[in-house]
Amino acid sequence: MLTRKSGKDVLMYHLTEENFDIEVLRETGAVVVMFYEKWCPKCSMTRPYAEELEEKYRGRVRFCEVEVEESPRLAAVYGADIVPAFLLVRGGAVKAFMKGVVGDEVLEKRLKELL
């Protein structure tokens, strides 16, 4: 789903329990999943950087989001009890998981390792 955020187009796939397997686990390439809550101020602070990375790595990495209240089973399965949380997957295998506010440099470093 192409969404418009901060005046620019951002391609962020909105995931639910129904489409997570197809969009993430069956994807052969690199995927970043951001677990978030609508009410979470730290999620709102982190989102702009995730959007910048999506724009920078578009075509090489699929960026997705999971709203935890909407998909609590996914949050439980992946341990996203603290938000924001980032799940990094390549070829259907989890390569990294980070909880809480992650520094911009750390997130991009882990993303580069995923490639």
C-alpha positions, 0 to 999 in steps of 0.5 A: 500500500502506497501511503503519503506521509510527510508530503512524500510517497512512502511504500509501507505495507500494512500487515495483519495476521491474515497477510503476514506469512505471504508478505514477510515469511514467503518473501525471498528478499529482505523485509523490515517490519515495524511493530507500533501502536497508534498512541505511542509517542516513541513510535511517532518519533521513530517512524520518520526515520523508517520512512527515510530508510524505505525511500533510500532502500526502495526496491531492495528492502520491503518495509512493512508495519504491524499495528499491535492492537490490531494484530496481537497474535503477531506481536506475541509470536515475535515478542513485540511487547515493547514498541516500537520494535523492528523485525528484520527478515531475509528469505523468510528467516528472522535475522534480527529483532530490536525493541524500543527506540533504536538509534538511526545509525544502529537501524541502518547498520542492521539493515545493511547487514541484512542485504 
